[in-house]
Amino acid sequence: MKYLAVVPAAGAGRRMGMNIPKQYLQIHGKAVIDWTLEALLSHADIEMVMVAISRGDEFWQDTRSAADPRIHVVTGGEERCHSVLNALHALNATGFSPDDWVLVHDAARPCVRLDDISRLIHQARRHGGGVLGVPVHDTMKRTDAENVILQTVERNQLWHAFTPQMFPLGKLHDSLQGALAAGENITDEASAMEWAGHRAVMVEGAATNIKITRPVDLALAEFYLSL
């Protein structure tokens, strides 16, 4: 039984308003993606990472991670889901078992904690798959297209889904490939597994496992990584 990680890193990160993709922005002198990959590979169970980068990526080779022999690179796709599928294709071609476990993690989530990864691995193995996240605590509202409130949504049993998301390699590959072929809107790995009829468990982790999307998130990640 092996544990592998997939990190889709082919996005442009346009909402950051920067001239380089967000995964290559610097935090304390190190690229965001370096923090992310070092966190994953610091976990004793994860033996290798497949990173999906965009065709013509000009920044990857300048990262600290590029020379790490435990990290392999594949060309990403048009959307995040296509990048993940390309990485899963590559893992299959490398000869890993369909029963090996894959943890898919956002390149722009550098603050993931090792104890949360351990908790996810333990729970996902028991339930056939798992997603790291946090329960919703705020009041939730549904609006129309003009942001006029239509209703208050019951927040009990609602979760913010984070990453890593962990599933068996074979099932995740087939579910994602099938969902995309069917034209489904796949926003994360769990949604592909749900489409295919598989079930997973939500695993509570730290709220500090933020995804860097806007400039304020970068400052917050800098703070968390300095603790």
For each residue, the residues with C-beta under 8 A, 3 or more apart:
1: 99 100 101
2: 47 96 97 100 101
3: 45 46 47 100 101 103 121
4: 46 47 48 49 50 91 96 100 101 102 103 169
5: 40 41 46 48 49 50 102 103 104 105 164
6: 49 50 52 84 87 88 91 102 103 104 105
7: 33 36 37 40 49 50 51 52 87 104 105 106 107
8: 11 52 76 80 83 84 87 104 106 107
9: 21 23 33 51 52 53 60 76 83 107
10: 52 53 54 57 75 76 77 80 83
11: 8 21 22 23 54 80 107 108
12: 21 54
13: 16 18 21 22 23 108 212 213
14: 17
15: 213 214
16: 13 22 25 212 213 214 215 218
17: 14 215
18: 13 21 22 25
19:
20: 24 25 59
21: 9 11 12 13 18 24 25 54 59
22: 11 13 16 18 25 32 108 212 213 218
23: 9 11 13 31 32 33 36 107 108
24: 20 21 31 32 33 59 60 62 63
25: 16 18 20 21 22 31 32 212 218
26: 29 30 31 32
27: 30 31 32 35 110 218 221 222 225
28: 222 225 226
29: 26
30: 26 27 34 35 64
31: 23 24 25 26 27 34 35 59 62 63 64 65
32: 22 23 24 25 26 27 35 36 107 108 110 212 218 221
33: 7 9 23 24 36 37 51 63 65 107 108 110
34: 30 31 37 38 63 64 65
35: 27 30 31 32 38 39 110 111 225
36: 7 23 32 33 39 40 105 106 107 108 109 110 112
37: 7 33 34 40 41 49 51 65 68 71
38: 34 35 41 42 64 65
39: 35 36 42 43 110 111 112 113 114
40: 5 7 36 37 43 46 49 103 105 112 117 164
41: 5 37 38 46 49 68 70 71
42: 38 39 114
43: 39 40 46 114 117 118
44:
45: 3 117 118 121
46: 3 4 5 40 41 43 49 103 117
47: 2 3 4 70
48: 4 5 70 71 72
49: 4 5 6 7 37 40 41 46 70 71 72
50: 4 5 6 7 72 73 74 87 90 91
51: 7 9 33 37 60 65 71 72 73 74 87 107
52: 6 7 8 9 10 73 74 75 76 77 83 84 86 87
53: 9 10 57 60 73 74 75 76
54: 10 11 12 21 57 75 76
55: 75 76
56:
57: 10 53 54 60
58:
59: 20 21 24 31 62 63
60: 9 24 51 53 57 63 66 73
61: 66
62: 24 31 59 66
63: 24 31 33 34 59 60 66
64: 30 31 34 38 67 68
65: 31 33 34 37 38 51 68 71
66: 60 61 62 63 71
67: 64
68: 37 41 64 65 71
69:
70: 41 47 48 49
71: 37 41 48 49 51 65 66 68
72: 48 49 50 51 90 94
73: 50 51 52 53 60
74: 50 51 52 53 86 87 89 90
75: 10 52 53 54 55 86
76: 8 9 10 52 53 54 55 82 83 86
77: 10 52 81 82 83 85 86
78: 82
79: 82 83
80: 8 10 11 83 84
81: 77 84 85 176 180 186 187 192
82: 76 77 78 79 85 86 180
83: 8 9 10 52 76 77 79 80 86 87
84: 6 8 52 80 81 87 88 104 176 189
85: 77 81 82 88 89 173 176 177 180
86: 52 74 75 76 77 82 83 89 90
87: 6 7 8 50 51 52 74 83 84 90 91
88: 6 84 85 91 92 102 169 172 173 176
89: 74 85 86 92 93 173
90: 50 72 74 86 87 93 94
91: 4 6 50 87 88 94 96 100 102 169 173
92: 88 89 96 98 169 173
93: 89 90
94: 72 90 91
95:
96: 2 4 91 92 100 169
97: 2 100 169 170
98: 92 168 169 170 171 173
99: 1 168 169 170
100: 1 2 3 4 91 96 97 168 169
101: 1 2 3 4 121 124 125 166 167 168 169
102: 4 5 6 88 91 166 167 168 169 172
103: 3 4 5 6 40 46 117 120 121 164 165 166
104: 5 6 7 8 84 163 164 165 166 172 189
105: 5 6 7 36 40 109 112 163 164 165
106: 7 8 36 109 163 211
107: 7 8 9 11 23 32 33 36 51
108: 11 13 22 23 32 33 36 211 212 213
109: 36 105 106 112 162 163 209 210 211 212
110: 27 32 33 35 36 39 212 221 225
111: 35 39 206 208 209 210 221 224 225
112: 36 39 40 105 109 116 117 132 163 164 205 209
113: 39 116 117 205 206 208 209
114: 39 42 43 117 118
115: 118 119
116: 112 113 119 120 132 203 205 206 209
117: 40 43 45 46 103 112 113 114 120 121 132 164
118: 43 45 114 115 121 122
119: 115 116 122 123 203 204 205
120: 103 116 117 123 124 130 131 132 164 166 203 205
121: 3 45 101 103 117 118 124 125 166
122: 118 119 125 126
123: 119 120 126 127 130 201 203
124: 101 120 121 127 128 129 130 166 167 200 201 203
125: 101 121 122
126: 122 123 201
127: 123 124 130 199 200 201
128: 124 167 168 198 199 200
129: 124 165 166 167 168 171 190 193 198 199 200 201
130: 120 123 124 127 165 166 200 201 202 203
131: 120 159 161 162 163 165 166 188 189 190 200 201 202 203
132: 112 116 117 120 162 163 164 165 203 205 209
133: 159 160 161 162 202 203 204 205
134: 159 160 162 204 205 206 207
135: 158 159 160 204
136: 140 155 158 159 160
137: 155
138: 155
139: 152 155
140: 136 152 153 154 155 158
141: 149 150 151 152 153
142: 149 150 151 152 153
143: 146 147 148 149 150
144: 147 148 150
145:
146: 143
147: 143 144
148: 143 144
149: 141 142 143 152
150: 141 142 143 144
151: 141 142
152: 139 140 141 142 149
153: 140 141 142 158
154: 140 158
155: 136 137 138 139 140 158
156:
157:
158: 135 136 140 153 154 155
159: 131 133 134 135 136 202
160: 133 134 135 136
161: 131 133 165 188 190 202
162: 109 131 132 133 134 205 209 211
163: 104 105 106 109 112 131 132 188
164: 5 40 103 104 105 112 117 120 132
165: 103 104 105 129 130 131 132 161 188 189 190 200
166: 101 102 103 104 120 121 124 129 130 131
167: 101 102 124 128 129 171 172 175 189 193 198 200
168: 98 99 100 101 102 128 129 171 172
169: 4 88 91 92 96 97 98 99 100 101 102 172 173
170: 97 98 99 173 174
171: 98 129 167 168 174 175 193 196 198
172: 88 102 104 167 168 169 175 176 189 192 193
173: 85 88 89 91 92 98 169 170 176 177
174: 170 171 177 178 196
175: 167 171 172 178 179 192 193 195 196 198
176: 81 84 85 88 172 173 179 180 186 189 192
177: 85 173 174 180 181
178: 174 175 181 182 192 195 196
179: 175 176 182 184 186 191 192 195 196
180: 81 82 85 176 177 183 184 186 192
181: 177 178
182: 178 179 195
183: 180
184: 179 180 191 192 195
185: 191
186: 81 176 179 180 191 192 195
187: 81 191
188: 131 161 163 165 191 192
189: 84 104 131 165 167 172 176 192 193
190: 129 131 161 165 193 194 200
191: 179 184 185 186 187 188 194 195
192: 81 172 175 176 178 179 180 184 186 188 189 195 196
193: 129 167 171 172 175 189 190 196 198 199 200
194: 190 191 197 198 199 200
195: 175 178 179 182 184 186 191 192
196: 171 174 175 178 179 192 193
197: 194
198: 128 129 167 171 175 193 194
199: 127 128 129 193 194
200: 124 127 128 129 130 131 165 167 190 193 194
201: 123 124 126 127 129 130 131
202: 130 131 133 159 161
203: 116 119 120 123 124 130 131 132 133
204: 119 133 134 135
205: 112 113 116 119 120 132 133 134 162 209
206: 111 113 116 134 209
207: 134 210
208: 111 113 224
209: 109 111 112 113 116 132 162 205 206
210: 109 111 207 217 220 221 224
211: 106 108 109 162 217
212: 13 16 22 25 32 108 109 110 217 218 221
213: 13 15 16 22 108 217
214: 15 16 217 218
215: 16 17 218 219
216: 219 220
217: 210 211 212 213 214 220 221
218: 16 22 25 27 32 212 214 215 221 222
219: 215 216 222 223
220: 210 216 217 223 224
221: 27 32 110 111 210 212 217 218 224 225
222: 27 28 218 219 225 226
223: 219 220 226 227
224: 111 208 210 220 221 227
225: 27 28 35 110 111 221 222
226: 28 222 223
227: 223 224
